[in-house]
Amino acid sequence: MISQLVQVGGSLLVLYAFAAAQVKRRSTSSLGYLVLNALGSATLTVFAAWHHEYGFLLLEGVWACVSTAGIVRLLRDRTPAVAT
């Protein structure tokens, strides 16, 4: 039961981000969108690995990695360079 609730929670994070982007409430390059996707897909990646669902593991694993890379890029671009 807990497992199902966590999986539904992870799915809702990804779906909320997607729906918010579709109705123009959130940009697909915003930190919030990327964090929701990263958290949701990472949660689903763990469950896919645990249950040996390899197609789902590939989809969610790549989704989590791409979202995380977007977060890193966004934060790096926002951080001002230190003058030397």
N, C-alpha and C positions, 0 to 999 in steps of 0.2 A: 504494500500500500504506500509506504513512504517513497519507494522507488518510483512509482507511478506519479506521485505528486511532484517529485523533483524533476522528472522528465517533462511533465506538463509545464512546470515553471520555466524550465529552459526553453521550451518551445514558445511559450508566451512572450519571453524576452525578445526572441528573434522576430516573432510575428508582430509584436508591438512596434519594434523599430521599422519593420517593412511597411506596416500600415501608416505609421506617422510620416514616413518619407513619401508615400503615395498621395497623401492629402496635404503635402507641403508643410507639415508641422515640424519636420526635422530634416535637415540636409543629410544626404548620404556621406558627406565628408565631415560631419560634425562629430565631436568627441562623444557626445551622448549616444548617437547612433552606433558608432563603432564599439563603444563599451557594451551596450546592450547585445550587439551581435557577438562580440567576443565571449561574454559571460554565458549567454544562452547556448552558443555552439560548443563551447568548451564543456559545459555540463552534459550536453548530448553526446559529445565525443567520448567522454568517460563511460557513459552507459553503453554506447555502441561497442566499445572495446570490451567491456565487462561481459557482454552477451554475444560476442563474436559475430556481430553484424557488420561485415566488412565493407559493404557498399555504403551503408550509413556512416560508418567510421571514416571512410574516405571523404564523403561529402562534408560532414561536420568538422573533421580534422582540418581540412583545407580552409573551410569557412572560418574557423577559429584562428588559424595562422594568418590568413589574409587580413582579418579584422584587427588582430594584434599588431601586424606590421603597419596597418593604417594608423593605429593609435601611436605607435612609436614615431612614425613619420610626422604626424600632426604635432606631437609634443616637441619633437626636435626642431620643427620649423617655428614653433611659437617661442622657444627659448632663445633669448638674445645671446649672441656670441660674446664672450668675455674679451675685452680689449687687452692686448698684450703690449 
